[in-house]
Amino acid sequence: MLDKTYDAAAVEPRIATLWDEAGAFRAGAGAREGAEPFTIVIPPPNVTGSLHMGHALNNTLQDVLVRFQRMRGRDVLWQPGTDHAGIATQMVVERQLAERQEPDRRAMGRDAFVERVWTWKAESGGTIQNQLYRLGASCDWSRERFTMDEGLSAAVLEVFVALHREGLIYRDKRLVNWDPRFLTAISDLEVQQVEVKGKLWHFRYPLEGGATYQAPIAFDEETGEPTEFETRDYIVVATTRPETMLGDTAVAVHPEDPRYKDLIGKHVVLPLVGRRIEIVGDDYADPDTGSGAVKITPAHDFNDFEVGRRHDLAMINILDEEARLFLEGNDAFLAGVGDDENFADVMALNGIDRFKAREAIVALMEARGLLAEIENHVHMVPHGDRSGVVIEPFLTDQWYVDAKTLAKPAIEAVKRGDTAFVPGNWERVYFEWMENIQPWCVSRQLWWGHQIPAWYGPDGAVFVVKSEADAVKAAETQFGKPANVVSKTEAVATWEGGAGNTVALYRDEDVLDTWFSSALWPFSTLGWPDKTPELARYYPTSVLVTGFDIIFFWVARMMMMGLHFTDQAPFHTVYIHALVRDEKGAKMSKSKGNVIDPIDLIDQFGADALRFTLAAMAAQGRDIKLAPARVQGYRNFATKLWNAARFAEMNGCKQSTAFDPANVTGTLAQWIVVETGRTAAAVTEGIESYRFNDAAGAVYSFTWHTFCDWYLELAKPVLQGEDGPAKAELQAVTAWVIDQIVKLLHPFMPFLTEELWARTAEEAGLSRESVLALTPWPELAVSDNPAAREINWLVDLISQIRSVRSETNVPAGAQIPVVLVGASETERGYVATHEAAIKRLARVETIEEADNAPDKSAQVILGDVTVCLPLAGVVDLDAERARLQKELDKLAADIKKIDAKLNNPSFVEKAPDEVVEEQRERREEAEGRRNKVTEALGRL
């Protein structure tokens, strides 16, 4: 006998062990002969990570797909693994060293520190895998990979060396996002834009040689045209970062700006420094913003960098790696410096922090009468997502990938349809980014990661090869004498000391961006560059499930690398899921205190309830508003199914291998078989088209409403009546339907369904051929027949009567008459057959026929039949009409108020996204309710 209640906490670990013992998730498990492969590579979570709600959604949807395809007999591989997460992991281990008061990484040295990181990974790096295991992720855990394991490291070397040989990887001096805390370049993905209440400082830059221009100082109120001018011998520029002015190398004005056209090609004298800098004409300067003149600091601003390249400007870096002023010994800064007698005041700032330098420079400009104005200014400032410090655009030598060249085939592959995005609107986002792609900076100034395979020798020699031995061999060939690898310090000292008997080499100290190894994930995890059987079988993969935020950083790069090294797009479909937000629609964040931990929800409600919630809410293109109450609701759904199975068991409904649904004869049995087939088709179509919410909704509606609420209620008198052929048939079909439900529900709620699969067979004395995870998916005939039409008419009739009772406030216990107008012979037969059920389930006193609708009755149209409920004496119809009209008026007023907000551009633009979305949802709900109330009023 099934337990009285379903205990998820007790069942889930036991079922997980059952799957392991059955080898249910190994590649190829349960595959039919000649089956096509179905492959998904997991977006590798950071080895430092723990399961958050985005992971829970992402992996639930992947698991729905792989369990579905596995049950359909496909040769399924869900490839798991983790990413080494360069900065995050290094930060975790450095923090651990500090907490334990042990030597920091620089005191330890590189080799000892990297060894310490590997030790940390072995001890603490498996948290998220264990959490995915609890979620029920049916990965082939025997094939788990790590982006720094031996095989994947070999793939990284192969790719880097090959791209360098082809001229697609090169070293260049460009601006990067620089983290002054971690002392490394970081990717755009690791930068968070934070709104800051700052200042906008307006400075006067004197024109060289007494040059002047006419500056407008008054404007016509109607036309905006200048009406008064004054002669100025300076240009006003504005900046939010005064400290960078020491690196200015130009002032830009718009080429068509009449105020400055005659000044283009002339110079200003950079205050405090005395450097002559040119006034250049460039479209980047906006005549309508500020003074129309912009200071250009190519080494400290990404836009300025491009202006500098267009005009061949000097690029002067005035900060060091820790964002302190770097002035002494800075040849680029000191070149062209004037003989300002106060220049010593500037040099005294050498080595101070950028923000202290900001205060000092503003004070110096004010003291010299060059500070024109200070405005309060709210603007976005880039911060490191892990360090929390302000990021600096920083000019350094880094390694770059020629992404523009690699992007071309990746763009064409999507245009040809080799890879499709779902929803399709994400293709536009992909194209916009790929068609304007910039060089990809792949070097990071870290110790944890794939060290760049480049060795430097004297006279600018660089050897990009796979190993130290290859580097030594190449150096010996080039220089004609023995070579050896030493530290950078030793190598440079040797070169400066002149020619010797050996060639000193040192290896590049940087490591590769984590995204570089991740870009190879779909094929490196399958053994590439070796021609492995797994690579031949499972590549290209079938579908990638991921979030929109990494289309650029991961999806696009996998496309580029996959096409370049395998001549095939790495996946046929990219399914982009939405965000999981809190119940009010706000993005979850620790600072807001609205983060929901999926493990807490699993502990409270079970993994199945969480999984089903996420799938049921995963409508394409729509964010999920998650509230624990929703998860609790789907836990109740699990309980409903468990109780239904228990009811069936108590009423002698046992699974039978001999049962054939095609042979049932009873009306109710035929109906439920037809509805089961329709549901199987709907769930299949929903999953195949990535409409997970539709698939989940179909199996939910069938299980809760069609099977539990209707079928079992209609079958109850027979199941609890005397034995006979009708009872035996309903017992058999009930058990069969429960089997189909657990199959259809398995991709969404694997633990509950696997338990029911085993326990119901056990109670029936059957031995299942396999675990449910490897049982064939229901391939049922979808048909219609008179029996299905009969029961569906009956269900509609009872539902409509119940609806009218509810809408018109008929007391729950009241027995009311029903009058049918225009019923056909067939419909009369339906009523005669099911009169007892109608009276019982709709709380109806009598069922009669008439030629015309009785006076003072609520009416429902059901096909050609008008169903009338005479309510005089049961409810006050006039009061009911007044109540409904009052509600209708209130709804109209609410909708008008919401429309006023949504039609106000200022509200839509300025209000947080979640607030705007909440208003749209409120309007949708109000409109739906208005339609129902209008309908109810019409019935009266």
N, C-alpha and C positions, 0 to 999 in steps of 0.2 A: 504494500500500500504506500502510495506517495505520502511524504510527510505533510503535516497539516499546513505548514508554511514553507516557502522557499527561502533558504538561508544562503545568500550569495557569498558571504564571507567564508563559509565552510565549503561550498561547492567549487568556487573558482580555482583555488590552488589544486584541488584534486583533478579537475578537468584538464588543467594545464599539464599536469603530470601524465595524464592519459594520452594527450596529444603527443607529448614527447616520446613516450614509450611506443606509440604507434608509428612514429616517424612521419606524422601526417603532413608536416610542412616542408619536408625535403623536396628539392627540385624534382619534378616528375612524379611525385606521389599521387596515386589515383588516376594518372593520365591514361586515356584510352589509347589503343594501338593506332599509330599514325597521327596522333593528336598534334595540333599546331602549338608552338610555344606561346606562353604569355608571360612577359617579363616586366617587372617594375623594380627600379632601383630606389631604395629609400633615400630621401634627402638626408644626407648624413648629419645627425645632430652633433653639436659640439661635445667632445669627450668630457668637458667640464659641466655639461648641462644637466638640468633636471626637467622633468616633463612639465610643460606649461600648456595652456588650453589650445594654443595654436598647434603644438605637436599632437595633442589629443585629437583634434579635428583632422589634421593632415593624415595621421596614421589610421584613424578610423575609416576614412574614405578609401585609403589604399587597401585596407584589410577587407572592406566590403567587396572591392573589385577582385582581389585575389581569391577570396573564399568562394565567390560566385563562379569565377572561371575554373577554379579547381574542381568544384562540384559538377561543372559542365564537361569535365574530362580533359581540359587543356593541360599541357605540360607547363606547370606554373613554377616560376622562380621569383620570389620576392627577396631581393638581395639586400641584406642589412649591413650596417657598418656605422662608424663614427668618424668625425673629422677632428684633426689634431688641434684645431683652434689656436693658432699661434699666440696671439696677444692674450686671450682669455686664460689659456693654460699657464703661460709664463707668469701672468699676474697672480693666479691662484697659488702657484708654488712659491713665488717670491713673498706673498703674504704669509704663507705657512712658515717660511724661514724666519720672517720678522717676528711672528707670534711666538716661535720657539726660541727666539733670541740666538739664532744660529747665524753664521757668516752669510752675508748677502751673496748674490750670484757673482759679482765682480771679484769678491774675495775668494770665492770658490774656484773661479775659472770656468771656462766654457764647457770643457769635457765633463767635469764633475757636476756642473749644474744640469746639463742635459741628461746625465745618468740619473740625477735626482728626479727629474721630471718623469722619466720612464718608470721609476719606482712609484711615484705618485699615481701614475696611470694604472699600474698593476694593482695598487691597493684601493684606489678611490674612483677610478675612471669608468666604472660600469654602472653608475647609478641610473642613467637614463635607459640603458638596455633593460635593466630589471623592471623599470616602470613601464616600458613598452610591453614587456612580457605580461605584466599585470593587466594592461589594457586589452590583452588578447591578440596582440599583433602576431599574425601567423607567418613570420619571416622564416626563411631557411637559416636558422641560427647556426647551423654547422658551417656555413660559408661566410660568417661574419668577417668584415674587412675593416681596416683602419688606414687612414690616408698616409700614415708613415710606416706601414708594415713593409716588409722586404719587397714584395711584389709591386706594390703601388709606388714605392720609391724608385724602383727600376723603370717604371713607366714614366715617372717625372723626369728622370735623367734622359731617357730616350727622346722625349718631346722637347725638352729645353735645348739639347744639343742639336737636334734636327732643325728646329726653328731658327736657331742661331746660324747654322750652316746655310739656311735658305735666305738669310737676311731679314727674317721676320721677328727676331729678338735682337735688340741692340741696346747699347748704353748711351744715355743722353742726359744733359743737364736741363731739367724742367722744373716747374712748380709742382709740389705735391702737398697733400694735406699732412701736416706735420704735428705729431702729438708731443709737446714739450715735456710731458711727464714720462711717457714710455720711450721717448727718444727714437721714434720710428715714423716712417710714412704709414698712413692708414688709407683704406679705401673709402670711397664716398659712402658706402653702406655703413661704415663705422662712425660716421659723422652725424650728429643730431643738431638740427637748427633750433636754437632756443631764443625765444623773444626776450629782449633785454631793454630796460629803460636806460638808455645811454645819453650821450651828448653828440652834437654835431658842431664841430669847431670850424669857424670861418677865418681863414688866414689871408693876409695880403702878401702877394709875391711881387716884389718890385720889378718893373720892366727895365731891361738893360739899356744904358745909354740915354736915359731920359725920355724914352719913347712914351707916347700917350695915345689914348683913344677916348671916344665919347661914350660914357656909360649912362644908360637911361636910369633916371631916379624917380620919375612920375609917369603915370599911365592913364589913358582915357578909360573911364569906368565902363563905357559901352563897348568900345572896339578892342580895348586892351592894348592899343598902340601907344608907344612912348610919346610923352608930350614934353618932358624936360630931360636935359642931359647935364652931365658934369664931366669935366676933363679929368682923367685919372692917369697916373703913371704906375699903376699896379693892377694886377688881376687878383680877384678874390676867388679862392678855391675852398672847398669844404671837405672835411674828413671826419670819420668816426675813430680813426687810429692815428693820432698825431705823431706817435713815435716812428711811423714808417716814412715820414716826410724826409728823413735824413737819406733815404734811398731813392728819392724822386729823381727821375732823369728826363722828364718832359712835363709840359702842361698841354692838354688836348682841348681843342675847341672844334665845334662843328664847322666843316668847310664852307657852309652856306650862311653861317651866323654873321649878319652884317656888322655886329659890334666888333668882331675879332678878325674878319677876313684879311684886313691889312696887316695884322700882327703875325699871321702864319709865316713861319720861317725865321722870325725874330726870336729873342731870348728873354727869359726872366732870370733873375739872380736868386738862387735858392737861399731863403733866409737861414741864418745860423751857420750855414756851411759855406756859402759864397760860390757855389758851383753854378756855372752858366748852363741853363737847361733850355732846350728849344720849345717853342710853341708850335705844335703840330696840328694839322687839320685831320680830324678823324670822325667818322659817323658815330663812334661810341659816345661822344659828348652830346648831351641832350640840351638844346638851347632853352628848353622850357623848364629845366630842373636847376634850381639854385641860380648861380651866376652864369651857368652855361659853360664854365671852364672847369676842367677836371685835372687834378694832379695825377700823374702817371708814375707808379712805383712797380716796375715790371717784376721785381724779385719778391713781391709781397702781396700780389693780388692776381687772381686768375684772369680777369678781364684785362687788367693792365699788362699782363704777360703777353696776351695776344696783340694788344696795341703796340707794345715794344717790339714784337717780331715784325709787325707790318712796317714799322718806321726805323728798324735797325737801331733801337735804343740800347744804351748800356744797361746791364742788369746788375744792380748793386744790392747785395744781401747785407743787411745791417744787424741781423740777429744771429746768435749762435744756436746750437741744438737745444739749449734749455730756455730759449726765448729771452736771452739777456742781450743788451746792446753789445755788438762786436764792432769796435771802432779801431782800437790800437792794432797795428799790423794788418789792417784790412786795406790792401792795396787798391781795390776797386772803389772803396769809399773815399780814400784819401786822394785819389787821382782827380785833379781839377779843383781841389779845395782852394777857396780864396784866402786872402790874407786878413780876414776879419779879426780885429784885435780881441774880440770876445770868443774866438773859436775854442780857446782853452776851456770855456764853460761847457761846450759840447763834449769835448774829449773827456771831461771829468765824469761824464755819464757812462763811460765804458764799463761794461760788466754788470750794470744794474738791471733789474727785472723790467720787462717791457711795460708793465703798468705803472711802475714808479717813474720810468723814463717818460711815459705819457704826461704825467703831472709836471715833471721838470721841464719838458719842452714847451708845454702850454704856458708855464710861468715865464720862460725865456722869451717866447713870442710876445707875451703881454708886456713884458718889461721893455721891449724894443718898439712897442706901438704897432705891432703887426697882427694883433688879435682883433679881428673886426667884430665878431659876434659869437655867442655860444647859445645854441638852441637845445632844448630838451628833445630827445629823438628816440623813439621806440623802433628798434630794428632787430633783425634776426642775426644771431651770432653763432658760428659753428662751434660745437663742443664735441670732444671725444666721448663716444657712448659708454666707454668703460672707465676712462680716466676722469671724466667730468671736467677737464680743463679746456680752456679756449684753444681751438686749433689754429695753427698759423699756416698760411700759404708759404712754402719754404722752397728756396731754390737749391736743389742738390743733384748730385749724379746718381741716377737710378737705372735699373734695367727696365726696358719697355718691350711690349709685344705690339707689333704692327696690326692692331685690331681692325683697322679699316680694310686691309687686304683680306684678312680672314673673315670679315663680316659679309663680304659680297656673296660667296656661295651660301652662307647661312640665310641671307635675305631671300635669295632665289629659291631655296628649298621650301620656304614657307609659301612663297608666291605660287610655286608649282603644286602645292598641296602635299608635298612629301611629309610635312609636319603641320598639323592643324591645332589651333588654340581653341579651347572651350572654356568659357564663352568666347565667341569669335571676335568680340570687340578688342580683346587683348592683342590681336595681331597688329592693330594700328599702333598701339603703344610700343610693341616690339620693333616695328618698322621705323618709327620716329627716332627711337634711340639708336638703332643699328645704322641708320642712314646718316647719322650725325656723330658717329662714334669717335672717341678720342683715343690716343695711344694708351695702352693699359700698363700702368706701373705695377710690376710684379715683384719688386724687391722690398724687403722689410728689414729694418735694423734690429732684429731679434736674434736669440740663440736657439729658440725652439721652432723647428721647422725643417724643411728641405734646404740644406745649405746650397747656395748657388754654385754650380759646377764650373767655376771660372778661376783660373790661376794666372796671376800677374807676374811678369818678368821685367827685366830692364828694358829701357828704350821703348816703353809703351806697349810691350808685347802682352797679348792676352790669349790664353789657351782655354777654349771652351770644349771640354771633353768629359767623358763619363767617370773617370777615376783619376786619382793622384798619379798612378803609374802611367796613364796615358798622357798626363800633363808633363811629367818628367821626360818621357820619350819624345814628345813634340818639341820641348825646349832644347833637348840635346840635339835633335835634328836641325833646329833652326840656328842654334848658336855654335854647334860643333864642339861642345865640351860637356862634361857631366853636369847634371842639374840635381838640385835637392829642394824640398819644400820646407820652409821655416816660417816663423811668425812674421807678421807684417813689419813689425819694428826691425827685426833682424834683416829682413830682405831689403828694406829701404836703406838701412845703414850700409849694407853690403854694396848696393848700387852706388851710393854716394861715395863710397871708398874707392871706386874705380874697378877696373877689370881684375878678375881673380881666376883661380883655376876651375871654379865651378860657377854655375848659374843659380842664383837664389830665386826661388819662387815663393809666393804666398797665395793662399786661397782667399777668394772673396768672402768676407765675414758675414754678409747678409744672407737671409733666408728668403724663400719664395713666399709670396702672398698665398694664404690658405686657399683662396679661390682657384689658384693655378692647379693644384692637385685635384680639387673638387671638379674642375672642368673636365677631367679625364674619367670621372667616376663611372659612367655607363659602360665603358669598355675596359678600363684598367682593373675593375673588380672582377672581370671575367678572364683575366690572365694576360691581356695584351701587355707588351708587344709579342708575347709568344702566341702561336696559332693554336690555342687550346680548343678542345671539343666544346667547352662551355661557351667560348666566344663565338664559335661557328653556330651553335644551337640557339643561344639566347640573345644575340645581338643582331640587329638593333632591337632595343627594348620596345615594349608596346605602348606604355603610357607613363607620363611623368605627372605626379600630383604635387603641386606646390603652391605657395602663396605668391601674390602679385608683386610683393616687395623685392623678390630676388629674380625677376624676369631678366633684368639687366646683368646682374652680378653672377648668376649661376646658369640660368636657362640659356641665355645667349652665348655664354662662353662654352657650354657643353655642345651647343650646335656648331660653333666655330671649330672646336677641337675634334669633335666627332667626324665632321665632314672632311676636315683636312687630313686626318690620319687613318680613317677607315673608308672614306668615300661614301659614307652613308650617314643620313641624319640619325642621331642616337635614339630617337623615339618618334612614333607616328602621331601621338597626341599629347598635348600639354593641357592638363586640366588645372585651371586656376581657381582655387577656392577663396572665399571671402575671409574677413576677420571675425574672430569671436570677441564680442564686446560685452560689457556688463548689461544688466537688464534695462538700463536707461539709454543704452546706445553709446556710452562713453568708452573710449579705448582703455583697456586695462593697463594700469601702471602702479608700481609700488608707491610712488609719491602720492597718488590719489587714494591709495588704500582700498582699491576695488578689484584687486587681483583674486581670481577664484582658482584654487589649486585643484587640478583634476584628481590628484590622489586622495584629497579630502573627500571629494564627491564619490570616488570609488569606494572608499572606506564606509561612507555613509549609506550609499544607495546601490552599490555594486557597479562593476564595469559595464554590464549590459545596459543599464539605465542611462549611463553617461553616453555610451556609444550611440544608442538609439536617439537620444536627444539631439546630439550633434548631427547625425545623418538626417533626421526628420526636419531639421531647421536649415539644412545646407541647400537652400535655393540658389540657383546660379545667379551670380552677380549681386547677391544681397547679403549683407553682414548678419551675423547671428547675434541676437540679444539673448544672452544666457542668464537665467536665474535658477538658483538651486531648486526652486519650486517646480520648474519644468522637469528637472531630472527626477524629482520625487514623483511627478505625475507619470513618467514612463516606468518608474519602479512599480507603480500601481498597475501599469499595463502588464508587466511581467507577472505580478501576483494574479491578475485576472486570468492569464493563460494557464498558470499553474493550477488555479482553482478549477478552471474548466476541465483540465486534464484529470484532476482528482475527481470531479463530479462524474466524468465519463467512466473512470475506473470503477467508482462505486456503483455505477449502473451497468456493469458488465460489458463495457465497450473495450474489446481487446483487439490488438493488431493481429492481422492474419495474412500470411504470405499468399493465401489462395484467393484473397478478395480481389475482384476486378470491378472497378467503378463503372465500366461500360455496361455491366449487366444489372445494375440496380433498376427496380421497377416502380417503387413508390414515388409519389409526387415530391415529397419533401426531400427524399434521398437524391432524386434526379436534379432537383434545384440546387442543392448544396454542391453536388459534383460539378455542375455547370459554373457556379459562382467561384468555385475553387480554381477551375481552369482559367476563368477570366482574370482572377487575381494573379495567378502565376504568370500570365502573359503581361499584365501591367507591371509587375515587379521586374520581370526580365527586361522589358522595354525601358523602364526607368533607369536601371543600372547600366544598360548598354549605352544609353544616351547621356549618362552622367547627371541625370536628374534624380539625385539620391533622395531628395525630399519627396518626390512623387512615388518612388519605389517604396520608401518607408511608410508613406501615407497609405498606399494601397494595402500593404500587409497589415498595417495597424487597423484600418477601417474594417477589413474583412474579418480579422481575428476578434476585435472587440464587438463590433456591431453585427456584422452578418452572421458570424458563427456563434458567439456567446449570447448576444442579446436576442437574436431572432431564431436561429436554427435550434439552439438548445431549448429555448422557451417553447417553440412549436413542437419540438420532439419530446419534451419532458413527459407529457401524458402517456405517450407510447412507451418511452424508456422505463417509466415507473409503473406501467400497466402489466397486464398478463402476458406471459410468454406466447410467442407465435412468430410466424414468418416476418410480419411487419416489424416487430421489435428486434428480431435477429438482424434484419437488414439495416435498421437504423443504428444498432450497436456496432456493426461492422463498418458502416460508412462513417460514423463518428470517429472511430479509431483511425480510419484512413485519413480523414480530414486533418486530425491532429498531427499525423505524420507529415502531411503536406505543409501545414503551417510551420512546423519546426524546421523543415527544409528551407522554406521561403524566408523565414526569419533568421536563419543561421548566420548569414553574412553580417547582420546587424547586432544580434544578441547571441553570440556563439556559446557562452557558458550555459545559460539557461536551456537553450535548445539541445545542446549535447547531453545535458543531464536528463532531459525529458526523453530524448531518443533512446538512451540506455534504460532508463527506469520503466518506461511504458512497455518496452519489449520484455524486460525482466518479469514484470507482472503478468504478461501474456504467455510467459514460458518460451519466448522466442530467443534466438541467438542472431543478432545483427551481423551482417557480413563485414561491416567495417564501422569505424567511428563515423559520426554524422558529417564531419569535415570532409570525408572522402566519399560520401554517398552521392549518387547522381542527382542532379538538379531536376525538379519536376518539369517534365516536358509533357504537358497535358493538352488534350484536345480542347479547343475553344469553340463552343457551339451554343445554339439556343434550341429550346424545345418547348412544347406547350406547358410542361410541368414548371419550367423556370419562369415562364411568363405568368403563370397562375400565382406562384408564391411571391413573385416580385410585385404583382398587383395587390396581393394581400398585405404585404409589408408597406407599400405606399399608402394604402387605405388606412391602416392602423396609425402610421406615422402622421398622416394629415389630420386625423381626428385628434391625436395627442397634441399636435401643434396648435390646432384651433383652441383646444381646452386650455392650453398654457397661455396663449396670447389673449384670451378673453377672460382669464381669471376664473374659470370654472373650478369650483372647489374640488380638491383631489378625490374626495370620497364619493362625489356625486355620480350617480348612474344616469346617463342621458340617452334620449332616443336618437336614432339616426334614420333619416329618410333619403332614399336613393331615387333620383329622377333621371330617366333615360337609360336605365341599365339594359344591356343586351342579354340575350339568353345565356351567353358564356359567362357574363359577369354575375348573373343570378345564380348560376351553378357554382361559381367561386364562393359566393356568400353562403349558399346552402351547405357546401362542404365544410367551410371554416367558420360557421356562425359562432360556435363555442369559443374558438380562439379569438375572434374579433371582440366578443363580449368580454372575455377575460382580460385581454391585453389592452383594450381601448376603454374599458370601464363603460360599456354600452349596455343600456337596459333593453331596448328593442331595436330591430332592424326592419323597416317597412319600405314599401315603394309607393310613389305617387306620380301623378302627371305633371304637377306643378310644385314649386318650392313652397313649403309652409311659410306663413307669415312670421316675421321676427326670428329668422334663423340665420346662423352663420353658414357660409357656403364655400365649398372647395370643388374645383374642377379636377376630375381624375379621368383623363382620356375623354370619352364621350359621356361620362356619368357626372352628374352634379350631386355631390354628397352634402346633405343639409343637416345641420344640427339645430333643432328648435330650442332656443335658449330662454324663451319667455318664462319667467318664474324661477329660472336657475341663476341668471345674472341680470343686473339692471343694464339693459342694452344702451339706453341713453347715457347713463353714467360711464359706460364702457367706451362709447364713442367719444365722449368728452375727454376721458382720460387719454385715449389714443391720440386725439387731436392735439391735446396739450403737449404730449411727448413729441409729436411731429413738429410742432411749432418750436419747441426747445431745440430739437435737432437741427432745424433750419437755421436758427440763430447761432448755434455752435459752428455750423459749417460756414456761415457767413463770416464769423469772427476769424476762423482759421484761414479762410480764403484771403481775408484782408492782410493777414501776416504773410502768407505765401506769395501774394501778388505784390508785396513790397520789396523791391530789389535790395533796399538797405538791410532789411531783416535777413533775407536769404544770403547775402554776402557776408554780413558781420556775425550772425549767430553761429555758434558751434554746429558742426555737421550733425551731431546727434540730436540737437534741439530741432533743427529743420526737419530731420527725418522723423522725429517724434510727432511733429505737427502733421506731416503727410500721412503718417499711420493713423493718427486720431481722425483725420478727415475721412480716410478710407473706412474706418470702423463706423463712423457716424453715418456715412453714406449707405453702408450696408444695413445698418439698423433702420435708417429712414425707409429703405425699400421694404423691409419686413413690416414695419408699422403701417406703411401705406397699404400693403397687401392685406394686413389684418383689418384695417379700417374698411377696405373694399369688401371684405367678406361679411361685414355687418350691414 
